[in-house]
Amino acid sequence: MRLVLLLCCTFLALGAAPAKDPYPVSAQVPAVPHPAADAPGFVPLFNGKDLSGWQTKGNWVYEPDGSITLKPRAGESGWKRFDAYLFTTKKYRDFILDLEFKIEPTGNSGVFFCVADPLNPVDKGIELQVLDTYGLATPGNHDCGGIIRAMAPSKNMVKPPGEWNRYTLTLKDRLLQVDFNGERIIVLKLDDSPMKDRPAEGHIGFQDEAKRVWYRGVRLRELK
């Protein structure tokens, strides 16, 4: 009996083993450079003055450096305020989306794409996670760089809070590839994944989790 009690106490002290992520980890592939600043075909998605071409009821504003930032208003909390997310009015199909982001400690946001309904992006779109998981040894689908409900990144590339990170997301013929701070961390065939029923075309957007987040250099090249 003493041995059983000792084992139980040890288990409680150490805590239960972490649950295994139910989604696959992306294969590791060679690093791919991000697009050059003067790469042809890219168009800025923000004009630096106002939110023309975007729709939101959230408090997304420009910083003096030209980045777009979310400044939560008093009383705002949670992630289900979908009309506060920031979405393009235009829909996109095949494209390369290149951007930088930074977050505050415990920061949380997300890059959405192929969103058919901006008022239901979780079920009618795809999300590339933005989250403060710096230092996490084994990231899952819900950690930074993961495709939520579909795939975990091959490695954790997120920098400490307050530092700029870079995503380059390429979607072509339902093949999704994500480069994160110089490493290709996602290679996902959407039609062979839980995202197979998500639309091929939709809005692009950023999540309002009522936490500070900054985006800059957001540009897109449509692929024919």
C-alpha positions in Angstrom: 0.0 0.0 0.0 2.8 2.4 0.9 4.4 1.7 -2.5 1.1 2.5 -4.3 0.7 5.7 -2.4 4.3 6.6 -3.2 3.8 6.0 -6.9 0.6 8.0 -6.9 2.3 11.0 -5.1 5.2 10.8 -7.5 2.8 10.9 -10.5 0.9 13.8 -9.1 4.2 15.7 -8.4 5.5 15.2 -11.9 2.2 15.7 -13.6 0.6 13.6 -16.3 2.6 13.1 -19.5 1.7 15.7 -22.1 -0.9 14.6 -24.6 0.4 13.6 -28.0 -0.6 16.1 -30.7 -3.2 14.4 -32.8 -2.0 15.9 -36.1 1.1 15.1 -38.1 4.4 17.0 -37.9 5.5 18.4 -41.2 8.4 16.8 -42.9 11.7 18.6 -42.7 12.8 20.0 -46.0 15.8 22.2 -47.0 15.6 25.9 -46.0 14.1 28.3 -48.6 15.0 32.0 -48.7 12.2 34.5 -48.2 11.4 36.6 -51.3 13.7 39.5 -51.9 12.4 43.0 -51.2 12.3 43.8 -54.9 10.9 40.4 -56.0 8.5 41.0 -58.9 4.8 40.7 -58.8 4.2 41.5 -55.1 1.6 44.1 -54.2 1.3 45.7 -50.7 -2.0 44.9 -49.0 -1.9 48.0 -46.8 -1.6 51.5 -48.2 -0.1 53.0 -45.0 -2.9 55.5 -44.6 -6.2 53.8 -44.0 -7.9 50.4 -44.1 -9.1 50.6 -47.7 -9.5 47.1 -49.0 -10.1 45.7 -45.6 -13.1 45.1 -43.3 -13.2 45.1 -39.5 -15.0 46.4 -36.4 -11.8 45.9 -34.4 -9.4 48.6 -33.3 -6.7 48.1 -36.0 -4.5 51.2 -36.5 -1.2 52.3 -38.0 1.9 52.8 -36.0 4.3 55.7 -36.9 6.6 53.1 -38.5 3.9 52.0 -40.9 3.1 48.7 -39.3 -0.5 47.8 -38.6 -1.3 47.0 -35.0 -4.2 45.8 -32.9 -5.0 48.0 -29.8 -7.7 46.2 -27.8 -10.3 48.5 -26.4 -11.4 48.4 -22.8 -13.5 45.4 -22.0 -12.5 43.4 -25.1 -11.4 39.8 -24.6 -11.6 36.4 -26.2 -11.4 35.2 -29.8 -15.0 34.7 -30.8 -15.5 38.4 -31.8 -15.1 37.5 -35.5 -16.2 40.8 -36.8 -13.3 42.4 -35.0 -10.8 40.3 -37.1 -9.2 42.1 -40.0 -10.1 40.7 -43.4 -9.5 41.6 -47.0 -12.6 42.5 -48.9 -11.1 40.7 -51.9 -10.8 36.9 -52.2 -7.7 35.1 -53.3 -7.0 31.7 -54.6 -3.4 30.8 -55.4 -0.8 33.2 -54.0 2.4 34.0 -52.1 1.7 36.0 -48.9 4.8 37.5 -47.3 4.7 39.4 -44.0 6.4 40.1 -40.7 4.8 40.0 -37.2 5.6 40.5 -33.6 3.7 39.8 -30.4 3.7 40.8 -26.8 4.4 38.2 -24.0 1.6 35.6 -24.1 0.6 37.1 -27.4 -1.9 35.4 -29.6 -3.2 36.1 -33.1 -3.3 34.2 -36.4 -3.0 34.5 -40.2 -6.2 33.3 -41.8 -6.6 32.5 -45.5 -9.1 30.8 -47.8 -11.9 32.1 -45.6 -15.3 31.8 -47.2 -17.2 33.5 -44.4 -15.4 36.2 -42.3 -18.0 35.7 -39.5 -17.0 32.0 -39.2 -13.3 31.8 -40.1 -12.5 28.9 -37.8 -14.8 26.6 -39.6 -14.8 28.2 -43.0 -11.1 29.0 -43.5 -7.6 28.0 -42.6 -5.4 29.4 -39.8 -1.6 29.7 -39.5 -1.0 30.2 -35.8 0.7 33.3 -34.3 1.4 32.6 -30.6 4.0 33.2 -28.0 5.5 29.7 -27.8 9.2 30.8 -27.8 11.4 28.0 -26.5 8.9 25.2 -26.8 10.8 22.0 -27.7 8.1 20.2 -29.6 5.5 22.5 -31.1 2.1 21.2 -32.0 -0.6 22.2 -34.5 -1.8 24.9 -32.2 1.6 26.4 -31.5 3.3 29.2 -33.5 3.9 28.0 -37.1 1.2 25.3 -36.9 -1.8 24.9 -39.2 -4.5 24.6 -36.6 -6.4 21.3 -36.7 -4.2 20.1 -39.6 -0.4 20.0 -39.1 2.4 20.8 -36.6 5.5 22.7 -37.8 8.7 20.7 -38.3 10.5 23.0 -35.8 9.9 25.9 -33.5 11.2 29.0 -35.2 9.4 31.8 -33.3 11.5 34.5 -31.7 11.1 36.0 -28.2 8.2 38.4 -27.7 8.9 41.8 -29.0 11.1 40.6 -31.9 10.0 40.6 -35.5 9.2 37.3 -37.2 8.6 36.5 -40.9 6.2 34.2 -42.6 6.1 33.4 -46.3 3.0 31.4 -47.1 2.7 29.8 -50.6 -0.5 28.2 -51.8 -0.6 26.7 -55.2 -2.9 24.0 -56.5 -3.9 23.1 -52.9 -0.3 22.6 -51.8 0.5 24.8 -48.8 4.1 25.6 -47.9 5.1 27.9 -45.0 8.5 29.4 -44.5 9.2 30.8 -41.0 12.2 32.9 -40.2 14.3 31.2 -43.0 13.1 27.6 -42.5 10.3 25.7 -44.4 8.3 24.4 -41.5 5.0 23.4 -43.2 4.5 21.3 -46.4 0.8 20.2 -46.5 -1.4 18.8 -49.3 -4.7 20.3 -48.2 -6.8 17.7 -50.1 -5.1 15.0 -48.0 -5.6 16.7 -44.7 -8.4 17.7 -42.4 -8.6 20.9 -44.4 -9.7 19.1 -47.6 -13.2 20.6 -47.3 -12.1 24.2 -46.8 -12.6 26.5 -49.8 -9.8 26.9 -52.4 -10.6 30.6 -52.5 -11.3 33.1 -49.8 -10.4 36.2 -47.8 -7.1 36.7 -46.0 -7.1 38.1 -42.5 -5.6 38.5 -39.0 -7.1 37.4 -35.8 -8.2 39.7 -33.0 -7.5 37.9 -29.7 -7.7 41.2 -27.7 -3.9 41.0 -27.4 -1.3 43.4 -28.9 0.1 42.2 -32.2 1.9 44.0 -35.0 2.1 43.2 -38.8 4.3 44.9 -41.3 5.5 44.4 -44.9 2.3 42.5 -45.8 2.4 41.9 -49.5 0.9 39.4 -51.9 1.7 37.9 -55.3 -1.1 36.2 -57.0 -0.2 33.0 -58.8 -1.8 32.0 -62.1 
